[in-house]
Amino acid sequence: MVKRLGPDASVSYHLAASDGGLVFPRDFVLGVKFALLDGCFVAGGRSVEYPPLPPEEEEEGVVRAWNHPSCMVVRSEE
């Protein structure tokens, strides 16, 4: 987590390694909001521009990736 925006939201940074072949390493800056709703954990987010973490132009081979809005819901099977 890079910055907590409140009790249920944050900005996070992720770096995915290369597979050593065709795929370059990628980094992501994500805005995420999460909650417990009706006994389910819900997290939604998307890539965001965050000025303190600009794309690493000097770092050769790392590509700034972009995730479109998405959401996941996790619930217990019990």
N, C-alpha and C positions, 0 to 999 in steps of 0.2 A: 504494500500500500504506500502510495506516495503522499496522499493528503486525505484526511478525513474531512468531509464536507458537512457532516452532521451525524446524528446517531444512526442513520440508515443510508448513508451515501458516501462514496469515496472515489478517488482517482487512483488507478493502479497502473503499474508498468510491468510488462512481461517481455521476455526475450526468448524466442524459440530458436534452437540451434539448427544448423544445416544438416541435411541427411548425408552430406559429403558428396553429393552428386549434382543433380539439376536444381535443387531447391536452395536458394540463398537463405541465410539467417534472417529472421524477421523480428521486429520489435513492435509492440502495441502499447498505446496509451488509452486506457478505457475508463469511462465514467460508469459507475455501477450504483444502482439503488436496490435495496433489499428489504424484505419484510416477512413477517409471519402472518399469513392470511388463512383463516379457516383450518388451522392445523398444518398448513403447507408452508415450506420455505420457498419464497419467490425472489428471484434475482433477475433484474433486467438491466441492460446497458448497451453501450455502443462506443465506438472510438470517438475520441474528442481531441481537439487541439488544446494543448496545455503549454503555454509559453515557457515555463521553467524546464520543459523537456522537449526541445525542438528535435526534429529528425537529425540523426548523426551523419551529416554530410561528409565529415572528415573520415569517419570509420568505414573503410572500404568493405563492400560486400553485405552490409546490413540494410535491409529494405524496410521502411516504415509501412506496416500493413494497416488495413482499415477494416474494422468489423462493422457491419450494418446493425441497426437496432435488432436486438434479440432478447429472449427471455427464457428462463427455465423455472420449472416448478417441481419441487421434490416433496413427496409425501411418504409417510410410513405405510407399509402394507399390513401392519398389525391391526 
